Amino acid sequence: MTPIPIHFDRLFARTGFGWARTITLVKFMAAGLPSFGLAVPANYLLVSHAHLDKPLAYAIVMVIQVTINFFMCRHFVFGGKSTGQFSRQFGAFFSGIMAFRVADWLLYVLLVNRAGIYYLAAQVLNVAVFGIAKFVFSEWVFARREATKVKE
């Protein structure tokens, strides 16, 4: 393995993202790709073919995304073993991420209805805006699992 240049170490130290945490962030973003890959076409279908109002369609898509993301984070990013804390974890994750998603939805509505930004572009922009905050929150939710893990 090649050594990490010193300037990258300093950058990571200042941001609070060491290599291990950065890899976890990359896994977190990758874990969101399946739900994002489903969300854009679902949003398109709900708006263009089901003729739902854009904000309603996006709200439905967000609930689906959060549910898929919970399972991806639980198994792929932050762990994988069932500890009997499933309902507590799901409740904390769903309610917390949905709070971010409410802010996401409000920004989406402002961008689409007030600023006139194309609705799919607004959806992609919101991923970038809220990604890091959701990662930090998710770390906290799944770290709690480690602290309360059932002894095997």
Secondary structure, DSSP 8 states (H G I E B T S, - for coil): -----HHHHHHHHHHT--HHHHHHHHHHHHHTHHHHHHHHHHHHHHHHTS---HHHHHHHHHHHHHHHHHHHIIIIIS-----S-HHHHHHHHHHHHHHHHHHHHHHHHIIIIIS---HHHHHHHHHHHHHHHHHHHHHHHHHHHHHT----
